[in-house]
Amino acid sequence: MPGDVAQLFRFLVAKMRTVTGFCSLKPRILERIYAIKEYDNAIPFSR
């Protein structure tokens, strides 16, 4: 079991590194996604 946990932890760390690298490379796309989410959340209040 400890070996499996270590492999899982390493996989999660590698995944987080790829995610953070992608976020740092694509900040504009993320900003657009957040803006769209905020816009969708604001629609019911405007009506």
ChimeraX commands (.cxc) that place a marker at each C-alpha (Angstrom):
marker #1 position 0.00,0.00,0.00 radius 0.5
marker #1 position 2.71,2.60,0.82 radius 0.5
marker #1 position 4.16,2.17,-2.68 radius 0.5
marker #1 position 0.75,2.77,-4.28 radius 0.5
marker #1 position 0.22,5.86,-2.14 radius 0.5
marker #1 position 3.64,7.20,-3.16 radius 0.5
marker #1 position 2.85,6.64,-6.84 radius 0.5
marker #1 position -0.51,8.37,-6.43 radius 0.5
marker #1 position 1.12,11.30,-4.64 radius 0.5
marker #1 position 3.76,11.65,-7.36 radius 0.5
marker #1 position 1.02,11.54,-10.01 radius 0.5
marker #1 position -0.96,14.25,-8.22 radius 0.5
marker #1 position 2.14,16.45,-7.87 radius 0.5
marker #1 position 2.95,16.05,-11.57 radius 0.5
marker #1 position -0.67,16.82,-12.46 radius 0.5
marker #1 position -0.66,19.95,-10.30 radius 0.5
marker #1 position 2.58,21.10,-11.95 radius 0.5
marker #1 position 1.07,20.69,-15.42 radius 0.5
marker #1 position -2.10,22.50,-14.34 radius 0.5
marker #1 position -0.19,25.42,-12.81 radius 0.5
marker #1 position 2.06,25.60,-15.88 radius 0.5
marker #1 position -1.00,25.65,-18.14 radius 0.5
marker #1 position -2.58,28.38,-16.00 radius 0.5
marker #1 position 0.56,30.52,-16.17 radius 0.5
marker #1 position 0.73,30.06,-19.94 radius 0.5
marker #1 position -2.96,30.72,-20.60 radius 0.5
marker #1 position -4.08,33.50,-18.21 radius 0.5
marker #1 position -6.25,35.23,-20.82 radius 0.5
marker #1 position -8.33,32.12,-21.53 radius 0.5
marker #1 position -8.84,31.57,-17.79 radius 0.5
marker #1 position -9.85,35.21,-17.36 radius 0.5
marker #1 position -12.40,34.79,-20.15 radius 0.5
marker #1 position -13.77,31.63,-18.53 radius 0.5
marker #1 position -14.11,33.40,-15.17 radius 0.5
marker #1 position -15.75,36.39,-16.87 radius 0.5
marker #1 position -18.23,34.09,-18.60 radius 0.5
marker #1 position -19.01,32.35,-15.30 radius 0.5
marker #1 position -19.56,35.70,-13.56 radius 0.5
marker #1 position -21.75,36.83,-16.47 radius 0.5
marker #1 position -23.85,33.66,-16.25 radius 0.5
marker #1 position -24.19,34.14,-12.49 radius 0.5
marker #1 position -25.24,37.77,-12.95 radius 0.5
marker #1 position -27.97,37.04,-15.52 radius 0.5
marker #1 position -30.66,35.94,-13.01 radius 0.5
marker #1 position -30.03,39.01,-10.84 radius 0.5
marker #1 position -30.40,41.40,-13.78 radius 0.5
marker #1 position -33.79,39.84,-14.62 radius 0.5
marker link #1:1,2 radius 0.2
marker link #1:2,3 radius 0.2
marker link #1:3,4 radius 0.2
marker link #1:4,5 radius 0.2
marker link #1:5,6 radius 0.2
marker link #1:6,7 radius 0.2
marker link #1:7,8 radius 0.2
marker link #1:8,9 radius 0.2
marker link #1:9,10 radius 0.2
marker link #1:10,11 radius 0.2
marker link #1:11,12 radius 0.2
marker link #1:12,13 radius 0.2
marker link #1:13,14 radius 0.2
marker link #1:14,15 radius 0.2
marker link #1:15,16 radius 0.2
marker link #1:16,17 radius 0.2
marker link #1:17,18 radius 0.2
marker link #1:18,19 radius 0.2
marker link #1:19,20 radius 0.2
marker link #1:20,21 radius 0.2
marker link #1:21,22 radius 0.2
marker link #1:22,23 radius 0.2
marker link #1:23,24 radius 0.2
marker link #1:24,25 radius 0.2
marker link #1:25,26 radius 0.2
marker link #1:26,27 radius 0.2
marker link #1:27,28 radius 0.2
marker link #1:28,29 radius 0.2
marker link #1:29,30 radius 0.2
marker link #1:30,31 radius 0.2
marker link #1:31,32 radius 0.2
marker link #1:32,33 radius 0.2
marker link #1:33,34 radius 0.2
marker link #1:34,35 radius 0.2
marker link #1:35,36 radius 0.2
marker link #1:36,37 radius 0.2
marker link #1:37,38 radius 0.2
marker link #1:38,39 radius 0.2
marker link #1:39,40 radius 0.2
marker link #1:40,41 radius 0.2
marker link #1:41,42 radius 0.2
marker link #1:42,43 radius 0.2
marker link #1:43,44 radius 0.2
marker link #1:44,45 radius 0.2
marker link #1:45,46 radius 0.2
marker link #1:46,47 radius 0.2
view
